[in-house]
Amino acid sequence: MRNWFSLILAANLLAPIGAACVAESIPKKDLTGRPTQRTGLLTDRLNKKQLQVWRAMEQIAGAKDQTGQPLYPSLHELYIWAQTSGFSIGIEMPQHESISPYEAAECVLEQTPSGMMPGLTIRIYVGVIDKARVERTESRANDFIPFLGLSGVARYCETLAHELTHARQWLTDPAYAQLLREQEALNTQFLELVHRKAKDNPTRRRKLELQHRLTELGNRIEASAISAEKQVWRELTSSPMI
């Protein structure tokens, strides 16, 4: 989950950069009538205007210098992984706002038929990203401030890097998936205690324990995604093209 305000909150043939994922043209069923899984970054849920935004993001991800090397290697590597991983990663840009006014994007694990690889959806809330105010204050002089110095498509690319890092961990790292399951279970326990409105000491202690563990889990879950996002932000802000 990409929360720009608090920063706390987962080989097929190489598809060409800037082109639609090859898997999108595969029929939904094979010759035996069984469902055929499409893989890579799937953009069929985007409308015409959103698809133009996505193509502009792909142009940045695929940009190369005069020697043929990626201008934004970290973003490029994540994009290529997503296109060739063998997993289905749907891209959405919901026109409605996210649940939180600070939630720029989210990864949602999808239910897939038995025998198929797991897939997920990345939702990018461009309206939230566009409205995000960024400024460096004295108290945040040494902090990483998402989107600082960026606008428009470059901001969306920074967000995409964050979510693709989550996606790769979610789909390939069992230990990371276990952290997410623990977070979900403990969050459910915490909400039950909140709704119970009990004020006895054992309940208060348990709530504090859950809060502490949830904060710890949130930091661990977000660490790699924030690190990747920082690197992509450095690459984007150091480029004369952005």
C-alpha positions as CSV (number, residue, x, y, z in Angstrom):
1,M,0.0,0.0,0.0
2,R,1.4,3.4,-1.0
3,N,0.5,6.0,1.6
4,W,2.4,9.1,0.7
5,F,1.6,10.9,3.9
6,S,2.8,8.5,6.6
7,L,4.9,6.0,4.6
8,I,3.5,3.3,6.9
9,L,0.7,1.3,6.1
10,A,3.6,-7.5,-1.8
11,A,10.0,-16.4,-17.8
12,N,7.7,-15.6,-20.5
13,L,9.0,-13.9,-23.7
14,L,10.1,-10.4,-23.1
15,A,7.3,-8.0,-23.9
16,P,8.6,-4.8,-25.6
17,I,8.6,-1.7,-23.5
18,G,5.8,0.7,-24.5
19,A,3.8,-2.1,-26.1
20,A,0.7,-3.8,-24.7
21,C,1.5,-6.9,-22.8
22,V,1.6,-9.8,-25.2
23,A,-0.5,-11.9,-22.9
24,E,-3.4,-9.6,-23.3
25,S,-4.1,-11.0,-26.8
26,I,-4.3,-14.6,-25.6
27,P,-7.9,-16.0,-25.6
28,K,-9.6,-16.5,-22.3
29,K,-9.9,-20.3,-23.0
30,D,-7.5,-22.7,-24.7
31,L,-8.5,-25.4,-27.2
32,T,-9.7,-27.7,-24.5
33,G,-12.0,-25.1,-23.0
34,R,-9.9,-24.6,-19.9
35,P,-9.3,-21.0,-18.8
36,T,-6.0,-19.5,-20.1
37,Q,-4.2,-17.3,-17.7
38,R,-2.9,-14.0,-19.1
39,T,0.3,-12.8,-17.6
40,G,2.3,-9.6,-17.3
41,L,1.0,-6.1,-16.8
42,L,-2.7,-6.2,-18.0
43,T,-4.2,-2.9,-18.9
44,D,-7.6,-3.9,-20.3
45,R,-9.4,-2.3,-17.4
46,L,-8.1,1.2,-18.3
47,N,-10.2,3.5,-20.4
48,K,-8.8,5.4,-23.4
49,K,-7.6,8.4,-21.3
50,Q,-6.1,6.2,-18.6
51,L,-4.4,4.1,-21.2
52,Q,-2.7,7.2,-22.6
53,V,-1.4,7.9,-19.1
54,W,-0.1,4.3,-18.8
55,R,1.6,4.5,-22.2
56,A,3.4,7.7,-21.0
57,M,4.5,5.8,-17.9
58,E,5.8,3.0,-20.0
59,Q,7.8,5.5,-22.1
60,I,9.6,6.6,-18.9
61,A,10.1,3.0,-17.8
62,G,11.6,2.2,-21.2
63,A,13.6,5.3,-21.7
64,K,17.3,4.7,-22.7
65,D,20.4,6.8,-23.1
66,Q,22.6,7.1,-26.1
67,T,24.4,3.9,-25.2
68,G,21.2,2.0,-25.0
69,Q,21.2,1.8,-21.2
70,P,18.0,2.5,-19.2
71,L,17.8,6.0,-17.9
72,Y,15.9,4.8,-14.9
73,P,17.3,1.3,-14.2
74,S,15.5,0.5,-11.0
75,L,12.1,1.4,-12.6
76,H,13.0,-0.4,-15.8
77,E,14.0,-3.6,-13.9
78,L,10.7,-3.7,-12.0
79,Y,8.7,-3.1,-15.1
80,I,10.6,-5.9,-17.0
81,W,10.1,-8.2,-14.0
82,A,6.4,-7.6,-14.0
83,Q,6.0,-8.2,-17.7
84,T,8.0,-11.4,-17.7
85,S,7.3,-12.9,-14.3
86,G,4.6,-15.3,-15.4
87,F,2.1,-13.6,-12.9
88,S,-1.0,-11.7,-13.8
89,I,-0.8,-8.1,-12.6
90,G,-3.8,-6.0,-13.5
91,I,-3.5,-2.2,-13.6
92,E,-6.4,0.1,-12.6
93,M,-6.7,3.8,-12.2
94,P,-10.0,4.2,-10.3
95,Q,-11.8,7.4,-11.0
96,H,-13.1,7.6,-7.5
97,E,-11.0,8.5,-4.6
98,S,-9.3,5.9,-2.4
99,I,-10.7,5.1,1.1
100,S,-7.9,7.3,2.6
101,P,-7.2,10.8,1.2
102,Y,-3.5,9.8,1.6
103,E,-3.6,6.4,-0.1
104,A,-1.9,6.8,-3.5
105,A,-2.1,3.2,-4.6
106,E,-2.8,-0.3,-3.3
107,C,-2.1,-4.0,-4.2
108,V,-5.1,-6.4,-4.1
109,L,-4.6,-10.1,-4.3
110,E,-7.0,-11.7,-6.7
111,Q,-8.8,-15.1,-6.5
112,T,-7.6,-17.3,-9.3
113,P,-9.0,-20.7,-10.5
114,S,-7.4,-23.8,-9.1
115,G,-4.2,-24.7,-10.9
116,M,-3.4,-21.1,-12.0
117,M,-0.7,-18.9,-10.7
118,P,-1.8,-16.2,-8.2
119,G,-2.5,-12.7,-9.6
120,L,-3.1,-9.3,-8.2
121,T,-4.3,-5.8,-9.1
122,I,-2.4,-2.6,-8.6
123,R,-4.8,0.4,-8.2
124,I,-3.2,3.8,-8.8
125,Y,-5.2,6.7,-7.5
126,V,-3.9,9.5,-9.8
127,G,-6.3,12.0,-8.2
128,V,-4.7,11.5,-4.8
129,I,-1.2,11.6,-6.3
130,D,-2.0,14.9,-8.2
131,K,-3.3,16.5,-5.0
132,A,-0.4,15.4,-2.8
133,R,1.3,18.5,-1.3
134,V,5.0,18.1,-0.8
135,E,7.4,20.4,0.9
136,R,10.6,20.2,2.8
137,T,10.5,21.7,6.3
138,E,13.2,22.0,8.9
139,S,11.7,19.1,10.9
140,R,11.8,16.9,7.7
141,A,15.2,18.2,6.3
142,N,16.7,14.7,6.2
143,D,13.5,12.7,5.5
144,F,12.5,11.1,2.2
145,I,9.6,13.1,0.9
146,P,7.6,11.3,-1.8
147,F,7.0,13.2,-5.1
148,L,9.3,16.1,-4.1
149,G,10.4,17.8,-7.3
150,L,8.1,15.6,-9.5
151,S,4.7,16.0,-11.1
152,G,2.2,14.2,-13.2
153,V,3.4,11.0,-14.9
154,A,6.7,10.9,-13.0
155,R,4.8,10.8,-9.7
156,Y,2.8,7.9,-11.0
157,C,6.0,6.1,-12.0
158,E,7.4,6.6,-8.5
159,T,4.2,5.1,-7.1
160,L,4.3,2.2,-9.5
161,A,7.8,1.3,-8.4
162,H,6.5,1.1,-4.8
163,E,3.6,-1.1,-5.7
164,L,5.6,-3.4,-8.0
165,T,8.0,-4.0,-5.2
166,H,5.1,-5.1,-3.0
167,A,3.8,-7.2,-5.8
168,R,7.1,-9.0,-6.3
169,Q,7.5,-9.7,-2.6
170,W,3.9,-10.8,-2.3
171,L,4.0,-13.2,-5.2
172,T,7.5,-14.7,-4.7
173,D,8.5,-14.4,-1.0
174,P,6.6,-16.8,1.4
175,A,8.0,-15.0,4.4
176,Y,6.6,-11.7,3.2
177,A,3.2,-13.3,2.6
178,Q,3.3,-14.6,6.1
179,L,3.9,-11.1,7.5
180,L,0.8,-9.9,5.6
181,R,-1.3,-12.7,7.0
182,E,-0.2,-11.9,10.5
183,Q,-0.9,-8.2,10.0
184,E,-4.4,-9.0,8.8
185,A,-5.1,-11.3,11.7
186,L,-3.8,-8.9,14.3
187,N,-5.6,-6.0,12.7
188,T,-8.9,-8.0,13.0
189,Q,-8.2,-8.6,16.7
190,F,-7.4,-5.0,17.3
191,L,-10.6,-3.8,15.6
192,E,-12.7,-6.2,17.7
193,L,-11.2,-4.8,20.9
194,V,-11.9,-1.3,19.7
195,H,-15.5,-2.1,18.9
196,R,-15.9,-3.8,22.3
197,K,-15.1,-0.5,24.0
198,A,-13.9,-2.3,27.1
199,K,-11.7,-0.2,29.4
200,D,-10.4,-2.9,31.8
201,N,-6.6,-3.1,32.2
202,P,-6.1,-6.5,30.4
203,T,-7.9,-5.1,27.4
204,R,-5.9,-1.9,27.4
205,R,-2.6,-3.9,27.6
206,R,-3.7,-6.1,24.8
207,K,-4.5,-3.2,22.6
208,L,-1.1,-1.6,23.3
209,E,0.6,-4.9,22.5
210,L,-1.3,-5.2,19.2
211,Q,-0.6,-1.6,18.3
212,H,3.1,-2.1,18.9
213,R,3.2,-5.3,16.8
214,L,1.1,-3.8,14.0
215,T,3.5,-0.8,13.8
216,E,6.5,-3.2,13.7
217,L,4.9,-5.3,11.0
218,G,3.9,-2.2,9.0
219,N,7.5,-1.0,9.1
220,R,8.8,-4.4,7.9
221,I,6.2,-4.8,5.2
222,E,6.9,-1.3,3.8
223,A,10.7,-1.2,4.1
224,S,11.7,-2.7,0.7
225,A,9.0,-0.8,-1.1
226,I,10.1,2.5,0.4
227,S,13.7,1.7,-0.4
228,A,12.8,1.0,-4.1
229,E,10.7,4.1,-4.3
230,K,13.5,6.2,-2.9
231,Q,15.9,4.9,-5.6
232,V,13.4,5.5,-8.4
233,W,12.7,9.0,-7.0
234,R,16.5,9.7,-7.1
235,E,16.7,8.5,-10.7
236,L,13.7,10.5,-11.8
237,T,14.8,13.7,-10.1
238,S,18.3,13.5,-11.4
239,S,17.2,13.3,-15.0
240,P,17.0,16.4,-17.3
241,M,14.1,14.7,-19.1
242,I,11.7,14.9,-16.1
